[in-house]
Amino acid sequence: MSYSIITNRKGTAEPLKTNTMAKILFIDDDTHTLSLMEQIALILGHSAILCPAAKNAVRMAMETLPDLIMLDINMQELNGFDVVNHLRNDEITMKTPIIILSASEPDFETEKAIAVGADGFLPKPLTIRDLETVIAKFNI
């Protein structure tokens, strides 16, 4: 499975952290998908925060201050691109790494994800290796 990670907003100067637990906010209106993402995070020893409603995503991100945000594009109320836009325009969440997850066409969605301020795109379903790669990339 391929992936596309474009930038590292936290920088690359510090060494990779070891034995630390990342706090990851997963945003998806499909509860089965959220459950799978939570299990992947737990398998890797990380903490999962689940948000099943896009309308609550920005508030939840500001309250929980996650190390990483992973969200779906196609959700009710707001789409993932709208959520990214809101997160990037808030001083608290503007530098938090955001990865778009979608079953949509990767070429088109990657370009759009980066254009709205996401740090990358991963095709669904999320795998253990995908999450490990993202965590390593952003030194989380």
Residue frames relative to the residue before (quaternion, step in Angstrom):
aa qw qx qy qz dx dy dz
M 1.0000 0.0000 0.0000 0.0000 0.00 0.00 0.00
S 0.2986 -0.7648 0.5417 0.1799 3.58 -0.86 0.87
Y 0.1120 -0.7697 0.6239 0.0763 3.52 -1.27 0.35
S 0.1946 -0.7741 0.5913 0.1149 3.51 -1.26 0.36
I 0.0399 0.7643 -0.6399 0.0699 3.54 -0.54 1.20
I 0.2409 -0.8336 0.4876 0.0965 3.56 -0.64 1.08
T 0.8403 0.0564 0.0042 0.5392 3.60 0.65 -0.98
N 0.2401 -0.7166 0.6264 0.1908 3.50 -1.34 0.15
R 0.2365 -0.8264 0.4984 0.1133 3.57 -0.02 1.29
K 0.6521 0.5034 -0.3240 0.4652 3.61 1.18 -0.37
G 0.5320 -0.6294 0.4123 0.3884 3.60 1.22 -0.23
T 0.3708 -0.7414 0.5202 0.2056 3.53 -1.24 0.33
A 0.4413 0.7385 -0.4331 0.2688 3.62 1.23 0.03
E 0.7079 0.4434 -0.2881 0.4682 3.59 0.97 -0.70
P 0.5429 -0.6340 0.4331 0.3401 3.61 -1.06 0.69
L 0.6296 -0.5149 0.4105 0.4121 3.55 -1.25 0.39
K 0.3878 -0.7002 0.5480 0.2429 3.53 -0.99 0.85
T 0.1545 -0.7796 0.5978 0.1049 3.56 -1.07 0.66
N 0.8414 0.1721 -0.1496 0.4899 3.53 -1.20 0.64
T 0.5202 0.5877 -0.4582 0.4172 3.58 0.96 0.75
M 0.3719 -0.7238 0.5412 0.2119 3.51 -1.15 0.62
A 0.2846 -0.7469 0.5789 0.1611 3.55 -0.78 1.05
K 0.2982 -0.7018 0.6169 0.1948 3.52 -1.20 0.64
I 0.0416 -0.8345 0.5476 -0.0454 3.57 -0.38 1.29
L 0.2238 -0.7577 0.6025 0.1128 3.54 -0.86 1.05
F 0.1121 -0.7809 0.6139 0.0272 3.55 -0.69 1.17
I 0.0785 -0.8002 0.5946 0.0020 3.57 -0.76 1.07
D 0.3036 0.7178 -0.5676 0.2653 3.56 -0.56 1.20
D 0.3761 -0.7474 0.4974 0.2292 3.59 -0.91 0.80
D 0.5826 0.5289 -0.3799 0.4863 3.58 1.30 0.12
T 0.3518 -0.7832 0.4721 0.1997 3.58 -0.36 1.22
H 0.6051 0.5448 -0.3635 0.4527 3.61 1.09 -0.55
T 0.6431 0.5079 -0.3112 0.4812 3.57 1.02 -0.82
L 0.6352 0.5240 -0.3277 0.4632 3.60 0.97 -0.83
S 0.6440 0.5271 -0.3156 0.4559 3.56 0.97 -0.85
L 0.6451 0.5115 -0.3111 0.4748 3.59 0.98 -0.85
M 0.6688 0.4945 -0.3050 0.4639 3.60 0.89 -0.91
E 0.6203 0.5339 -0.3374 0.4652 3.58 1.04 -0.75
Q 0.6584 0.5135 -0.3089 0.4553 3.59 0.91 -0.88
I 0.6375 0.5210 -0.3255 0.4649 3.59 0.99 -0.81
A 0.6512 0.5080 -0.3124 0.4694 3.58 0.94 -0.89
L 0.6794 0.4964 -0.2929 0.4541 3.59 0.89 -0.92
I 0.6064 0.5539 -0.3484 0.4518 3.59 1.02 -0.76
L 0.7249 0.4215 -0.2286 0.4946 3.56 1.03 -0.82
G 0.5582 -0.6467 0.3703 0.3647 3.59 1.28 0.07
H 0.5479 0.6099 -0.3987 0.4110 3.57 1.18 0.48
S 0.4900 -0.6461 0.5074 0.2914 3.53 -1.31 0.31
A 0.1783 -0.7919 0.5783 0.0820 3.58 -0.90 0.96
I 0.1230 -0.7379 0.6604 0.0652 3.52 -1.01 0.93
L 0.1739 -0.8250 0.5341 0.0623 3.58 -0.63 1.10
C 0.0513 -0.7822 0.6208 -0.0114 3.53 -0.92 1.00
P 0.1627 -0.8368 0.5176 0.0728 3.62 -0.28 1.22
A 0.7412 0.3423 -0.2159 0.5356 3.62 1.23 -0.01
A 0.4518 -0.7149 0.4686 0.2553 3.57 -0.62 1.15
K 0.6161 0.5728 -0.3533 0.4093 3.60 1.04 -0.70
N 0.7097 0.4286 -0.2517 0.4993 3.62 1.20 -0.45
A 0.4424 0.7569 -0.4149 0.2435 3.57 1.28 -0.25
V 0.6876 0.4816 -0.3015 0.4521 3.60 0.79 -0.94
R 0.6492 0.5087 -0.3134 0.4707 3.58 0.92 -0.90
M 0.6687 0.5030 -0.3009 0.4575 3.58 0.90 -0.92
A 0.6344 0.5234 -0.3272 0.4654 3.59 1.01 -0.77
M 0.6775 0.4830 -0.2970 0.4685 3.60 0.94 -0.82
E 0.6802 0.4899 -0.2923 0.4602 3.59 1.04 -0.72
T 0.7775 0.3738 -0.1867 0.4700 3.60 0.93 -0.86
L 0.2043 -0.8221 0.5031 0.1713 3.59 1.26 -0.40
P 0.0292 0.8413 -0.5382 0.0405 3.60 0.59 1.10
D 0.5181 -0.6165 0.4969 0.3233 3.54 -1.32 0.38
L 0.7836 0.0807 0.0059 0.6160 3.56 1.24 -0.58
I 0.1373 -0.7624 0.6270 0.0828 3.56 -1.12 0.75
M 0.0342 -0.7723 0.6343 -0.0061 3.55 -0.91 0.99
L 0.0869 0.8375 -0.5313 0.0938 3.57 -0.65 1.07
D 0.5221 -0.6236 0.5041 0.2905 3.47 -1.31 0.60
I 0.4879 -0.6424 0.5004 0.3144 3.56 -1.23 0.43
N 0.7943 0.3291 -0.1500 0.4882 3.55 0.68 -1.15
M 0.2323 0.7483 -0.5810 0.2204 3.53 -0.23 1.35
Q 0.5695 -0.5712 0.4591 0.3725 3.53 -1.29 0.32
E 0.7777 0.3314 -0.2903 0.4485 3.58 -1.30 0.41
L 0.7790 -0.0794 0.1043 0.6131 3.60 0.62 -1.17
N 0.3412 -0.6962 0.5652 0.2817 3.58 -1.08 0.51
G 0.7148 -0.4765 0.3076 0.4091 3.56 -1.27 0.32
F 0.6241 0.5433 -0.3435 0.4442 3.57 1.05 -0.69
D 0.6307 0.5192 -0.3254 0.4762 3.60 1.06 -0.75
V 0.6365 0.5244 -0.3216 0.4652 3.57 1.00 -0.84
V 0.6367 0.5179 -0.3281 0.4677 3.61 0.92 -0.87
N 0.6427 0.5321 -0.3203 0.4486 3.58 0.90 -0.90
H 0.6679 0.4870 -0.2997 0.4764 3.60 0.90 -0.88
L 0.6683 0.5057 -0.3022 0.4543 3.59 0.93 -0.88
R 0.6781 0.4898 -0.2890 0.4656 3.60 0.98 -0.79
N 0.6928 0.4577 -0.2758 0.4842 3.59 1.19 -0.46
D 0.6200 0.5015 -0.3520 0.4902 3.58 1.25 0.20
E 0.5269 -0.6759 0.4245 0.2920 3.56 -0.82 1.02
I 0.6559 0.5328 -0.3107 0.4353 3.59 1.04 -0.74
T 0.8076 0.2925 -0.1245 0.4967 3.60 0.92 -0.89
M 0.4213 0.7634 -0.4354 0.2238 3.59 1.23 -0.15
K 0.7632 0.3560 -0.2061 0.4983 3.64 1.08 -0.56
T 0.4498 0.6772 -0.4627 0.3535 3.59 1.24 0.05
P 0.4676 -0.6719 0.4836 0.3100 3.62 -0.82 0.89
I 0.0757 -0.7868 0.6125 0.0036 3.56 -0.95 0.97
I 0.0784 -0.7774 0.6239 0.0120 3.53 -0.88 1.05
I 0.3070 -0.7280 0.5882 0.1725 3.55 -0.90 1.00
L 0.1294 -0.7606 0.6333 0.0599 3.55 -1.03 0.91
S 0.2040 0.7894 -0.5618 0.1397 3.58 -0.86 0.88
A 0.4283 -0.6623 0.5519 0.2706 3.51 -1.28 0.50
S 0.4725 0.6916 -0.4218 0.3471 3.59 1.30 0.01
E 0.7270 -0.4263 0.3276 0.4272 3.56 -1.37 0.10
P 0.4284 -0.7536 0.4351 0.2434 3.64 -0.46 1.17
D 0.6465 0.5432 -0.3540 0.4020 3.63 0.83 -0.83
F 0.7104 0.4388 -0.2569 0.4866 3.57 0.77 -1.01
E 0.7009 0.4879 -0.2783 0.4396 3.58 0.82 -0.99
T 0.6031 0.5538 -0.3653 0.4428 3.62 1.04 -0.65
E 0.6552 0.5119 -0.3075 0.4627 3.58 0.88 -0.93
K 0.6890 0.4759 -0.2832 0.4675 3.56 0.85 -0.96
A 0.6244 0.5483 -0.3364 0.4431 3.60 1.00 -0.83
I 0.6814 0.4754 -0.2805 0.4806 3.57 0.89 -0.93
A 0.6353 0.5509 -0.3266 0.4316 3.58 1.00 -0.82
V 0.7262 0.4103 -0.2587 0.4871 3.62 1.00 -0.69
G 0.6835 -0.5274 0.2760 0.4226 3.59 1.25 0.01
A 0.4499 0.6596 -0.4825 0.3601 3.60 1.19 0.17
D 0.4837 -0.6756 0.4819 0.2781 3.54 -1.22 0.48
G 0.8117 -0.1148 0.0689 0.5685 3.55 1.24 -0.19
F 0.3292 -0.7122 0.5930 0.1811 3.50 -1.41 0.04
L 0.0257 -0.7676 0.6401 0.0193 3.53 -1.08 0.79
P 0.4242 -0.6866 0.5174 0.2844 3.57 -0.96 0.77
K 0.4389 -0.6526 0.5473 0.2863 3.55 -1.22 0.58
P 0.5812 -0.1664 -0.7941 -0.0622 1.53 -2.16 1.18
L 0.5650 -0.5830 0.4669 0.3506 3.54 -1.22 0.59
T 0.1662 -0.7802 0.5957 0.0940 3.56 -0.99 0.83
I 0.6664 -0.4769 0.3824 0.4268 3.55 -1.30 0.27
R 0.6595 0.5118 -0.3092 0.4555 3.59 0.91 -0.90
D 0.6190 0.5417 -0.3448 0.4523 3.63 1.00 -0.79
L 0.6934 0.4694 -0.2860 0.4660 3.57 0.82 -0.97
E 0.6161 0.5358 -0.3428 0.4645 3.60 0.99 -0.74
T 0.6578 0.5189 -0.3032 0.4541 3.58 0.95 -0.90
V 0.6639 0.4974 -0.3050 0.4678 3.59 0.91 -0.89
I 0.6580 0.5099 -0.3115 0.4583 3.59 0.89 -0.90
A 0.6568 0.4927 -0.3081 0.4805 3.60 0.97 -0.80
K 0.6431 0.5528 -0.3203 0.4222 3.59 0.93 -0.89
F 0.7825 0.3282 -0.1576 0.5051 3.55 0.96 -0.88
N 0.4401 -0.7307 0.4345 0.2892 3.59 1.27 0.32
I 0.3088 0.7618 -0.5098 0.2539 3.55 0.97 0.83
